[in-house]
Structure formats: C-alpha cells, structure tokens
C-alpha cells in the first residue's frame, strides 16, 4: 500500500484540484511569477518578524528585563517534547500492520 503525504491536512485529490484551478486562473506561463512573488512575500514577512523580535529583545535588555526566562522555558519545553517523542516512539503502532 502506498501512503500519500498530506499538505496542510489536504489529500492528494484536493491538492490536484487546487493546482488545476490555479492553472486555469493564472495560466501556466504566470505560475512561476506568482510562486516567486509568494516566496518573496514570505521571506519579507519572516524577515520583518525576526526584526521585530530582535528589537523587542534589545529593548527588554536595555530596560533591564531578564530575557533568560523565555530561554529557560523554551529549553524546558524542548526537553519535554523530546522526552515525549522518545516515549511515543516506543508506543506508536505501525499503521502498515
């Protein structure tokens, strides 16, 4: 049995349907331009959020606010997540059985 990957909880048929609609709306020759524009927009959004995050961190450090608390919490969450993945790895059932 072949397993198909899902993209954002969409099945193969839904992805194909969306692609057909995109080709019909934009045309095959415009798809690379649209994809390039979406990629640039995503990159700009990611850069903007990291700039805002760094500005907030710098401002907090200037004001004397301890930012190590968030790092400690992030580290603990990662540790719990790793432990949970180790535990569920042994508990998970093989869906191919």
C-alpha positions as protocol buffer text, in pm:
chain_id: "A"
residue {
  index: 1
  type: UNK
  ca { x: 0 y: 0 z: 0 }
}
residue {
  index: 2
  type: UNK
  ca { x: 134 y: 343 z: -93 }
}
residue {
  index: 3
  type: UNK
  ca { x: 90 y: 619 z: 159 }
}
residue {
  index: 4
  type: UNK
  ca { x: 40 y: 970 z: 24 }
}
residue {
  index: 5
  type: UNK
  ca { x: 170 y: 1269 z: 216 }
}
residue {
  index: 6
  type: UNK
  ca { x: -81 y: 1531 z: 312 }
}
residue {
  index: 7
  type: UNK
  ca { x: -13 y: 1901 z: 277 }
}
residue {
  index: 8
  type: UNK
  ca { x: -189 y: 2115 z: 536 }
}
residue {
  index: 9
  type: UNK
  ca { x: -441 y: 1837 z: 600 }
}
residue {
  index: 10
  type: UNK
  ca { x: -529 y: 1821 z: 233 }
}
residue {
  index: 11
  type: UNK
  ca { x: -542 y: 1496 z: 44 }
}
residue {
  index: 12
  type: UNK
  ca { x: -393 y: 1430 z: -296 }
}
residue {
  index: 13
  type: UNK
  ca { x: -721 y: 1498 z: -477 }
}
residue {
  index: 14
  type: UNK
  ca { x: -764 y: 1837 z: -310 }
}
residue {
  index: 15
  type: UNK
  ca { x: -409 y: 1942 z: -398 }
}
residue {
  index: 16
  type: UNK
  ca { x: -459 y: 1841 z: -762 }
}
residue {
  index: 17
  type: UNK
  ca { x: -791 y: 2028 z: -772 }
}
residue {
  index: 18
  type: UNK
  ca { x: -629 y: 2344 z: -632 }
}
residue {
  index: 19
  type: UNK
  ca { x: -345 y: 2318 z: -884 }
}
residue {
  index: 20
  type: UNK
  ca { x: -594 y: 2285 z: -1170 }
}
residue {
  index: 21
  type: UNK
  ca { x: -782 y: 2594 z: -1050 }
}
residue {
  index: 22
  type: UNK
  ca { x: -453 y: 2788 z: -1018 }
}
residue {
  index: 23
  type: UNK
  ca { x: -354 y: 2694 z: -1374 }
}
residue {
  index: 24
  type: UNK
  ca { x: -697 y: 2795 z: -1503 }
}
residue {
  index: 25
  type: UNK
  ca { x: -694 y: 3131 z: -1322 }
}
residue {
  index: 26
  type: UNK
  ca { x: -333 y: 3239 z: -1378 }
}
residue {
  index: 27
  type: UNK
  ca { x: -229 y: 3035 z: -1679 }
}
residue {
  index: 28
  type: UNK
  ca { x: 71 y: 2807 z: -1698 }
}
residue {
  index: 29
  type: UNK
  ca { x: 310 y: 3084 z: -1801 }
}
residue {
  index: 30
  type: UNK
  ca { x: 226 y: 3305 z: -1498 }
}
residue {
  index: 31
  type: UNK
  ca { x: 265 y: 3036 z: -1228 }
}
residue {
  index: 32
  type: UNK
  ca { x: 644 y: 3082 z: -1182 }
}
residue {
  index: 33
  type: UNK
  ca { x: 594 y: 3457 z: -1140 }
}
residue {
  index: 34
  type: UNK
  ca { x: 317 y: 3403 z: -885 }
}
residue {
  index: 35
  type: UNK
  ca { x: 528 y: 3148 z: -695 }
}
residue {
  index: 36
  type: UNK
  ca { x: 827 y: 3383 z: -698 }
}
residue {
  index: 37
  type: UNK
  ca { x: 612 y: 3666 z: -566 }
}
residue {
  index: 38
  type: UNK
  ca { x: 472 y: 3446 z: -290 }
}
residue {
  index: 39
  type: UNK
  ca { x: 823 y: 3337 z: -196 }
}
residue {
  index: 40
  type: UNK
  ca { x: 944 y: 3697 z: -176 }
}
residue {
  index: 41
  type: UNK
  ca { x: 641 y: 3791 z: 32 }
}
residue {
  index: 42
  type: UNK
  ca { x: 701 y: 3503 z: 273 }
}
residue {
  index: 43
  type: UNK
  ca { x: 1069 y: 3598 z: 305 }
}
residue {
  index: 44
  type: UNK
  ca { x: 979 y: 3962 z: 374 }
}
residue {
  index: 45
  type: UNK
  ca { x: 729 y: 3854 z: 639 }
}
residue {
  index: 46
  type: UNK
  ca { x: 984 y: 3625 z: 805 }
}
residue {
  index: 47
  type: UNK
  ca { x: 1248 y: 3900 z: 800 }
}
residue {
  index: 48
  type: UNK
  ca { x: 1004 y: 4152 z: 944 }
}
residue {
  index: 49
  type: UNK
  ca { x: 906 y: 3921 z: 1230 }
}
residue {
  index: 50
  type: UNK
  ca { x: 1268 y: 3848 z: 1315 }
}
residue {
  index: 51
  type: UNK
  ca { x: 1345 y: 4222 z: 1310 }
}
residue {
  index: 52
  type: UNK
  ca { x: 1055 y: 4290 z: 1545 }
}
residue {
  index: 53
  type: UNK
  ca { x: 1164 y: 4007 z: 1772 }
}
residue {
  index: 54
  type: UNK
  ca { x: 1522 y: 4135 z: 1787 }
}
residue {
  index: 55
  type: UNK
  ca { x: 1402 y: 4490 z: 1856 }
}
residue {
  index: 56
  type: UNK
  ca { x: 1183 y: 4369 z: 2141 }
}
residue {
  index: 57
  type: UNK
  ca { x: 1471 y: 4167 z: 2285 }
}
residue {
  index: 58
  type: UNK
  ca { x: 1711 y: 4463 z: 2260 }
}
residue {
  index: 59
  type: UNK
  ca { x: 1456 y: 4694 z: 2419 }
}
residue {
  index: 60
  type: UNK
  ca { x: 1391 y: 4448 z: 2700 }
}
residue {
  index: 61
  type: UNK
  ca { x: 1765 y: 4412 z: 2768 }
}
residue {
  index: 62
  type: UNK
  ca { x: 1806 y: 4792 z: 2774 }
}
residue {
  index: 63
  type: UNK
  ca { x: 1526 y: 4822 z: 3027 }
}
residue {
  index: 64
  type: UNK
  ca { x: 1688 y: 4555 z: 3243 }
}
residue {
  index: 65
  type: UNK
  ca { x: 1421 y: 4295 z: 3185 }
}
residue {
  index: 66
  type: UNK
  ca { x: 1553 y: 3943 z: 3224 }
}
residue {
  index: 67
  type: UNK
  ca { x: 1503 y: 3768 z: 2890 }
}
residue {
  index: 68
  type: UNK
  ca { x: 1668 y: 3446 z: 3003 }
}
residue {
  index: 69
  type: UNK
  ca { x: 1332 y: 3334 z: 3144 }
}
residue {
  index: 70
  type: UNK
  ca { x: 1194 y: 3277 z: 2796 }
}
residue {
  index: 71
  type: UNK
  ca { x: 1509 y: 3085 z: 2700 }
}
residue {
  index: 72
  type: UNK
  ca { x: 1473 y: 2865 z: 3010 }
}
residue {
  index: 73
  type: UNK
  ca { x: 1108 y: 2798 z: 2929 }
}
residue {
  index: 74
  type: UNK
  ca { x: 1192 y: 2721 z: 2566 }
}
residue {
  index: 75
  type: UNK
  ca { x: 1465 y: 2479 z: 2676 }
}
residue {
  index: 76
  type: UNK
  ca { x: 1230 y: 2304 z: 2917 }
}
residue {
  index: 77
  type: UNK
  ca { x: 958 y: 2277 z: 2653 }
}
residue {
  index: 78
  type: UNK
  ca { x: 1209 y: 2128 z: 2410 }
}
residue {
  index: 79
  type: UNK
  ca { x: 1325 y: 1879 z: 2674 }
}
residue {
  index: 80
  type: UNK
  ca { x: 967 y: 1770 z: 2746 }
}
residue {
  index: 81
  type: UNK
  ca { x: 893 y: 1746 z: 2374 }
}
residue {
  index: 82
  type: UNK
  ca { x: 1198 y: 1527 z: 2318 }
}
residue {
  index: 83
  type: UNK
  ca { x: 1105 y: 1302 z: 2610 }
}
residue {
  index: 84
  type: UNK
  ca { x: 751 y: 1277 z: 2479 }
}
residue {
  index: 85
  type: UNK
  ca { x: 877 y: 1184 z: 2132 }
}
residue {
  index: 86
  type: UNK
  ca { x: 1103 y: 918 z: 2285 }
}
residue {
  index: 87
  type: UNK
  ca { x: 808 y: 778 z: 2480 }
}
residue {
  index: 88
  type: UNK
  ca { x: 559 y: 786 z: 2194 }
}
residue {
  index: 89
  type: UNK
  ca { x: 816 y: 639 z: 1956 }
}
residue {
  index: 90
  type: UNK
  ca { x: 803 y: 315 z: 2151 }
}
residue {
  index: 91
  type: UNK
  ca { x: 426 y: 329 z: 2194 }
}
residue {
  index: 92
  type: UNK
  ca { x: 324 y: 418 z: 1840 }
}
residue {
  index: 93
  type: UNK
  ca { x: 177 y: 143 z: 1635 }
}
residue {
  index: 94
  type: UNK
  ca { x: 289 y: 63 z: 1286 }
}
residue {
  index: 95
  type: UNK
  ca { x: -4 y: 165 z: 1059 }
}
residue {
  index: 96
  type: UNK
  ca { x: 108 y: -82 z: 793 }
}
residue {
  index: 97
  type: UNK
  ca { x: 17 y: -381 z: 1010 }
}
